Amino acid sequence: PFNSFLSGLLSCIGTAVLAVCLRIQVNKENKEFKDLAPERAFADFVL
């Protein structure tokens, strides 16, 4: 039971980190990823 809890928790944390990275890359006010297309950021998120 502990292994399944741990794997579920870590997968949720990993998904949240990837979602935050996507939001940072797609944000128009962020100047750091200005040359990155939103489609490319979404493709990186999906893959």
PDB file of N, CA, C and O in Angstrom:
ATOM      1  N   PRO A   1       0.809  -1.209   0.000  1.00  0.00           N
ATOM      2  CA  PRO A   1       0.000   0.000   0.000  1.00  0.00           C
ATOM      3  C   PRO A   1       0.853   1.275   0.000  1.00  0.00           C
ATOM      4  O   PRO A   1       0.481   2.275  -0.612  1.00  0.00           O
ATOM      5  N   PHE A   2       1.989   1.231   0.685  1.00  0.00           N
ATOM      6  CA  PHE A   2       2.804   2.446   0.746  1.00  0.00           C
ATOM      7  C   PHE A   2       3.423   2.766  -0.606  1.00  0.00           C
ATOM      8  O   PHE A   2       3.562   3.936  -0.963  1.00  0.00           O
ATOM      9  N   ASN A   3       3.800   1.725  -1.369  1.00  0.00           N
ATOM     10  CA  ASN A   3       4.394   1.958  -2.686  1.00  0.00           C
ATOM     11  C   ASN A   3       3.399   2.618  -3.632  1.00  0.00           C
ATOM     12  O   ASN A   3       3.770   3.512  -4.392  1.00  0.00           O
ATOM     13  N   SER A   4       2.156   2.193  -3.595  1.00  0.00           N
ATOM     14  CA  SER A   4       1.155   2.791  -4.472  1.00  0.00           C
ATOM     15  C   SER A   4       0.862   4.230  -4.054  1.00  0.00           C
ATOM     16  O   SER A   4       0.647   5.092  -4.906  1.00  0.00           O
ATOM     17  N   PHE A   5       0.852   4.491  -2.760  1.00  0.00           N
ATOM     18  CA  PHE A   5       0.667   5.866  -2.294  1.00  0.00           C
ATOM     19  C   PHE A   5       1.817   6.746  -2.746  1.00  0.00           C
ATOM     20  O   PHE A   5       1.603   7.864  -3.214  1.00  0.00           O
ATOM     21  N   LEU A   6       3.024   6.249  -2.609  1.00  0.00           N
ATOM     22  CA  LEU A   6       4.209   7.010  -2.987  1.00  0.00           C
ATOM     23  C   LEU A   6       4.242   7.272  -4.488  1.00  0.00           C
ATOM     24  O   LEU A   6       4.570   8.381  -4.910  1.00  0.00           O
ATOM     25  N   SER A   7       3.914   6.285  -5.291  1.00  0.00           N
ATOM     26  CA  SER A   7       3.920   6.483  -6.740  1.00  0.00           C
ATOM     27  C   SER A   7       2.816   7.441  -7.169  1.00  0.00           C
ATOM     28  O   SER A   7       3.025   8.248  -8.075  1.00  0.00           O
ATOM     29  N   GLY A   8       1.664   7.372  -6.547  1.00  0.00           N
ATOM     30  CA  GLY A   8       0.590   8.311  -6.863  1.00  0.00           C
ATOM     31  C   GLY A   8       0.943   9.731  -6.479  1.00  0.00           C
ATOM     32  O   GLY A   8       0.665  10.670  -7.223  1.00  0.00           O
ATOM     33  N   LEU A   9       1.553   9.888  -5.323  1.00  0.00           N
ATOM     34  CA  LEU A   9       1.955  11.217  -4.866  1.00  0.00           C
ATOM     35  C   LEU A   9       3.012  11.817  -5.785  1.00  0.00           C
ATOM     36  O   LEU A   9       2.914  12.983  -6.169  1.00  0.00           O
ATOM     37  N   LEU A  10       4.018  11.029  -6.136  1.00  0.00           N
ATOM     38  CA  LEU A  10       5.086  11.539  -6.994  1.00  0.00           C
ATOM     39  C   LEU A  10       4.594  11.827  -8.409  1.00  0.00           C
ATOM     40  O   LEU A  10       5.079  12.762  -9.045  1.00  0.00           O
ATOM     41  N   SER A  11       3.650  11.049  -8.912  1.00  0.00           N
ATOM     42  CA  SER A  11       3.116  11.335 -10.245  1.00  0.00           C
ATOM     43  C   SER A  11       2.286  12.616 -10.233  1.00  0.00           C
ATOM     44  O   SER A  11       2.308  13.370 -11.206  1.00  0.00           O
ATOM     45  N   CYS A  12       1.564  12.871  -9.160  1.00  0.00           N
ATOM     46  CA  CYS A  12       0.817  14.131  -9.050  1.00  0.00           C
ATOM     47  C   CYS A  12       1.760  15.322  -8.955  1.00  0.00           C
ATOM     48  O   CYS A  12       1.510  16.359  -9.569  1.00  0.00           O
ATOM     49  N   ILE A  13       2.818  15.187  -8.207  1.00  0.00           N
ATOM     50  CA  ILE A  13       3.799  16.270  -8.090  1.00  0.00           C
ATOM     51  C   ILE A  13       4.475  16.514  -9.433  1.00  0.00           C
ATOM     52  O   ILE A  13       4.671  17.665  -9.823  1.00  0.00           O
ATOM     53  N   GLY A  14       4.833  15.454 -10.141  1.00  0.00           N
ATOM     54  CA  GLY A  14       5.455  15.594 -11.454  1.00  0.00           C
ATOM     55  C   GLY A  14       4.542  16.265 -12.455  1.00  0.00           C
ATOM     56  O   GLY A  14       4.989  17.110 -13.230  1.00  0.00           O
ATOM     57  N   THR A  15       3.264  15.904 -12.452  1.00  0.00           N
ATOM     58  CA  THR A  15       2.305  16.532 -13.350  1.00  0.00           C
ATOM     59  C   THR A  15       2.130  18.002 -13.014  1.00  0.00           C
ATOM     60  O   THR A  15       2.011  18.831 -13.916  1.00  0.00           O
ATOM     61  N   ALA A  16       2.113  18.338 -11.736  1.00  0.00           N
ATOM     62  CA  ALA A  16       1.983  19.738 -11.332  1.00  0.00           C
ATOM     63  C   ALA A  16       3.199  20.546 -11.768  1.00  0.00           C
ATOM     64  O   ALA A  16       3.055  21.684 -12.213  1.00  0.00           O
ATOM     65  N   VAL A  17       4.384  19.978 -11.647  1.00  0.00           N
ATOM     66  CA  VAL A  17       5.601  20.678 -12.077  1.00  0.00           C
ATOM     67  C   VAL A  17       5.575  20.913 -13.580  1.00  0.00           C
ATOM     68  O   VAL A  17       5.920  22.001 -14.041  1.00  0.00           O
ATOM     69  N   LEU A  18       5.170  19.908 -14.349  1.00  0.00           N
ATOM     70  CA  LEU A  18       5.083  20.080 -15.802  1.00  0.00           C
ATOM     71  C   LEU A  18       4.037  21.119 -16.183  1.00  0.00           C
ATOM     72  O   LEU A  18       4.246  21.880 -17.128  1.00  0.00           O
ATOM     73  N   ALA A  19       2.918  21.168 -15.470  1.00  0.00           N
ATOM     74  CA  ALA A  19       1.892  22.166 -15.757  1.00  0.00           C
ATOM     75  C   ALA A  19       2.392  23.571 -15.446  1.00  0.00           C
ATOM     76  O   ALA A  19       2.100  24.507 -16.191  1.00  0.00           O
ATOM     77  N   VAL A  20       3.131  23.729 -14.369  1.00  0.00           N
ATOM     78  CA  VAL A  20       3.694  25.044 -14.029  1.00  0.00           C
ATOM     79  C   VAL A  20       4.704  25.475 -15.084  1.00  0.00           C
ATOM     80  O   VAL A  20       4.742  26.645 -15.468  1.00  0.00           O
ATOM     81  N   CYS A  21       5.520  24.541 -15.553  1.00  0.00           N
ATOM     82  CA  CYS A  21       6.489  24.870 -16.607  1.00  0.00           C
ATOM     83  C   CYS A  21       5.775  25.301 -17.881  1.00  0.00           C
ATOM     84  O   CYS A  21       6.220  26.228 -18.558  1.00  0.00           O
ATOM     85  N   LEU A  22       4.671  24.637 -18.212  1.00  0.00           N
ATOM     86  CA  LEU A  22       3.898  25.034 -19.391  1.00  0.00           C
ATOM     87  C   LEU A  22       3.334  26.433 -19.222  1.00  0.00           C
ATOM     88  O   LEU A  22       3.387  27.242 -20.148  1.00  0.00           O
ATOM     89  N   ARG A  23       2.793  26.725 -18.044  1.00  0.00           N
ATOM     90  CA  ARG A  23       2.242  28.063 -17.805  1.00  0.00           C
ATOM     91  C   ARG A  23       3.310  29.134 -17.900  1.00  0.00           C
ATOM     92  O   ARG A  23       3.047  30.222 -18.414  1.00  0.00           O
ATOM     93  N   ILE A  24       4.504  28.851 -17.419  1.00  0.00           N
ATOM     94  CA  ILE A  24       5.599  29.820 -17.488  1.00  0.00           C
ATOM     95  C   ILE A  24       5.993  30.062 -18.935  1.00  0.00           C
ATOM     96  O   ILE A  24       6.237  31.204 -19.326  1.00  0.00           O
ATOM     97  N   GLN A  25       6.060  29.007 -19.736  1.00  0.00           N
ATOM     98  CA  GLN A  25       6.489  29.147 -21.121  1.00  0.00           C
ATOM     99  C   GLN A  25       5.445  29.843 -21.981  1.00  0.00           C
ATOM    100  O   GLN A  25       5.808  30.547 -22.923  1.00  0.00           O
ATOM    101  N   VAL A  26       4.164  29.668 -21.689  1.00  0.00           N
ATOM    102  CA  VAL A  26       3.099  30.234 -22.515  1.00  0.00           C
ATOM    103  C   VAL A  26       2.764  31.669 -22.104  1.00  0.00           C
ATOM    104  O   VAL A  26       2.148  32.400 -22.880  1.00  0.00           O
ATOM    105  N   ASN A  27       3.156  32.080 -20.910  1.00  0.00           N
ATOM    106  CA  ASN A  27       2.840  33.415 -20.406  1.00  0.00           C
ATOM    107  C   ASN A  27       3.446  34.491 -21.307  1.00  0.00           C
ATOM    108  O   ASN A  27       4.645  34.467 -21.587  1.00  0.00           O
ATOM    109  N   LYS A  28       2.622  35.426 -21.756  1.00  0.00           N
ATOM    110  CA  LYS A  28       3.071  36.484 -22.669  1.00  0.00           C
ATOM    111  C   LYS A  28       3.997  37.480 -21.979  1.00  0.00           C
ATOM    112  O   LYS A  28       4.855  38.073 -22.633  1.00  0.00           O
ATOM    113  N   GLU A  29       3.842  37.671 -20.688  1.00  0.00           N
ATOM    114  CA  GLU A  29       4.644  38.657 -19.966  1.00  0.00           C
ATOM    115  C   GLU A  29       6.052  38.156 -19.655  1.00  0.00           C
ATOM    116  O   GLU A  29       6.916  38.944 -19.270  1.00  0.00           O
ATOM    117  N   ASN A  30       6.288  36.873 -19.815  1.00  0.00           N
ATOM    118  CA  ASN A  30       7.605  36.309 -19.533  1.00  0.00           C
ATOM    119  C   ASN A  30       8.521  36.542 -20.735  1.00  0.00           C
ATOM    120  O   ASN A  30       8.239  36.063 -21.833  1.00  0.00           O
ATOM    121  N   LYS A  31       9.598  37.263 -20.532  1.00  0.00           N
ATOM    122  CA  LYS A  31      10.512  37.607 -21.626  1.00  0.00           C
ATOM    123  C   LYS A  31      11.539  36.507 -21.897  1.00  0.00           C
ATOM    124  O   LYS A  31      12.214  36.535 -22.926  1.00  0.00           O
ATOM    125  N   GLU A  32      11.662  35.554 -20.997  1.00  0.00           N
ATOM    126  CA  GLU A  32      12.701  34.539 -21.118  1.00  0.00           C
ATOM    127  C   GLU A  32      12.412  33.537 -22.241  1.00  0.00           C
ATOM    128  O   GLU A  32      13.342  33.021 -22.861  1.00  0.00           O
ATOM    129  N   PHE A  33      11.137  33.261 -22.503  1.00  0.00           N
ATOM    130  CA  PHE A  33      10.750  32.293 -23.527  1.00  0.00           C
ATOM    131  C   PHE A  33      10.041  32.990 -24.680  1.00  0.00           C
ATOM    132  O   PHE A  33       9.079  32.455 -25.231  1.00  0.00           O
ATOM    133  N   LYS A  34      10.503  34.167 -25.044  1.00  0.00           N
ATOM    134  CA  LYS A  34       9.838  34.957 -26.078  1.00  0.00           C
ATOM    135  C   LYS A  34       9.925  34.286 -27.444  1.00  0.00           C
ATOM    136  O   LYS A  34       8.980  34.369 -28.229  1.00  0.00           O
ATOM    137  N   ASP A  35      11.042  33.625 -27.742  1.00  0.00           N
ATOM    138  CA  ASP A  35      11.222  33.016 -29.059  1.00  0.00           C
ATOM    139  C   ASP A  35      10.616  31.615 -29.168  1.00  0.00           C
ATOM    140  O   ASP A  35      10.688  30.997 -30.231  1.00  0.00           O
ATOM    141  N   LEU A  36      10.025  31.110 -28.092  1.00  0.00           N
ATOM    142  CA  LEU A  36       9.426  29.779 -28.093  1.00  0.00           C
ATOM    143  C   LEU A  36       7.939  29.891 -28.420  1.00  0.00           C
ATOM    144  O   LEU A  36       7.205  30.619 -27.753  1.00  0.00           O
ATOM    145  N   ALA A  37       7.500  29.169 -29.449  1.00  0.00           N
ATOM    146  CA  ALA A  37       6.091  29.207 -29.849  1.00  0.00           C
ATOM    147  C   ALA A  37       5.235  28.467 -28.820  1.00  0.00           C
ATOM    148  O   ALA A  37       5.684  27.481 -28.236  1.00  0.00           O
ATOM    149  N   PRO A  38       4.004  28.936 -28.596  1.00  0.00           N
ATOM    150  CA  PRO A  38       3.118  28.235 -27.650  1.00  0.00           C
ATOM    151  C   PRO A  38       2.827  26.797 -28.083  1.00  0.00           C
ATOM    152  O   PRO A  38       2.641  25.918 -27.242  1.00  0.00           O
ATOM    153  N   GLU A  39       2.789  26.562 -29.388  1.00  0.00           N
ATOM    154  CA  GLU A  39       2.557  25.202 -29.874  1.00  0.00           C
ATOM    155  C   GLU A  39       3.712  24.280 -29.486  1.00  0.00           C
ATOM    156  O   GLU A  39       3.507  23.117 -29.139  1.00  0.00           O
ATOM    157  N   ARG A  40       4.909  24.815 -29.552  1.00  0.00           N
ATOM    158  CA  ARG A  40       6.086  24.020 -29.169  1.00  0.00           C
ATOM    159  C   ARG A  40       6.063  23.718 -27.670  1.00  0.00           C
ATOM    160  O   ARG A  40       6.391  22.607 -27.253  1.00  0.00           O
ATOM    161  N   ALA A  41       5.678  24.702 -26.868  1.00  0.00           N
ATOM    162  CA  ALA A  41       5.602  24.484 -25.422  1.00  0.00           C
ATOM    163  C   ALA A  41       4.547  23.427 -25.089  1.00  0.00           C
ATOM    164  O   ALA A  41       4.761  22.586 -24.216  1.00  0.00           O
ATOM    165  N   PHE A  42       3.408  23.472 -25.786  1.00  0.00           N
ATOM    166  CA  PHE A  42       2.362  22.482 -25.540  1.00  0.00           C
ATOM    167  C   PHE A  42       2.808  21.094 -25.995  1.00  0.00           C
ATOM    168  O   PHE A  42       2.512  20.097 -25.335  1.00  0.00           O
ATOM    169  N   ALA A  43       3.517  21.028 -27.116  1.00  0.00           N
ATOM    170  CA  ALA A  43       4.018  19.735 -27.589  1.00  0.00           C
ATOM    171  C   ALA A  43       5.022  19.155 -26.593  1.00  0.00           C
ATOM    172  O   ALA A  43       5.015  17.951 -26.340  1.00  0.00           O
ATOM    173  N   ASP A  44       5.880  19.998 -26.029  1.00  0.00           N
ATOM    174  CA  ASP A  44       6.816  19.528 -25.007  1.00  0.00           C
ATOM    175  C   ASP A  44       6.074  19.027 -23.773  1.00  0.00           C
ATOM    176  O   ASP A  44       6.496  18.056 -23.145  1.00  0.00           O
ATOM    177  N   PHE A  45       4.976  19.682 -23.424  1.00  0.00           N
ATOM    178  CA  PHE A  45       4.188  19.275 -22.263  1.00  0.00           C
ATOM    179  C   PHE A  45       3.524  17.917 -22.504  1.00  0.00           C
ATOM    180  O   PHE A  45       3.500  17.064 -21.617  1.00  0.00           O
ATOM    181  N   VAL A  46       2.991  17.728 -23.704  1.00  0.00           N
ATOM    182  CA  VAL A  46       2.274  16.488 -24.010  1.00  0.00           C
ATOM    183  C   VAL A  46       3.233  15.307 -24.121  1.00  0.00           C
ATOM    184  O   VAL A  46       2.945  14.208 -23.647  1.00  0.00           O
ATOM    185  N   LEU A  47       4.367  15.550 -24.748  1.00  0.00           N
ATOM    186  CA  LEU A  47       5.310  14.442 -24.937  1.00  0.00           C
ATOM    187  C   LEU A  47       6.145  14.272 -23.701  1.00  0.00           C
ATOM    188  O   LEU A  47       7.004  13.391 -23.652  1.00  0.00           O
TER     189      LEU A  47
END
